[in-house]
Amino acid sequence: MKTKLKTNRAAAKRFKMTATGKIRRCKTGLNHLMSKKAGNRRRGLLAGDELYKGDHKRITRMLGEGA
């Protein structure tokens, strides 16, 4: 009997799969020490980013999307 692939809950909170199959991630550096960062920099950090190419296969598996 084959077991189901479970979603890694920690990964599910950090990454989101787009409709086209890309994986989005949050940028780092938004949690503290914000007063020293420029507004342009803060706004740039708010926008998500695409996942690095080398991590795509591993994170896809953690999200339960592929076997």
QUIFEN-V19876 format. One line per field, one symbol per residue. ss: DSSP state (A for helix, B for strand, O for the rest). psi: psi as a letter, one per 30 degrees, with the letter a starting at -180 (. if undefined). burial: # if it has 24 or more other ideal C-beta (glycine too) atoms within 12 Angstrom, else .. Layout:
ss = ???
psi = ???
burial = ???
This chain:
ss = OOOOOOOOAAAAAABBBOOOOOBBBOOOOOOOOOOOOOAAAAAAAAOOBBOOAAAAAAAAAAOOOOO
psi = kklkjkkjeeefffkkklffglkklkllggelhfffkleeeeeefekalkkkeffeeeeeeefgfl.
burial = ..............#.#.....#.#.........................#.......##.##....
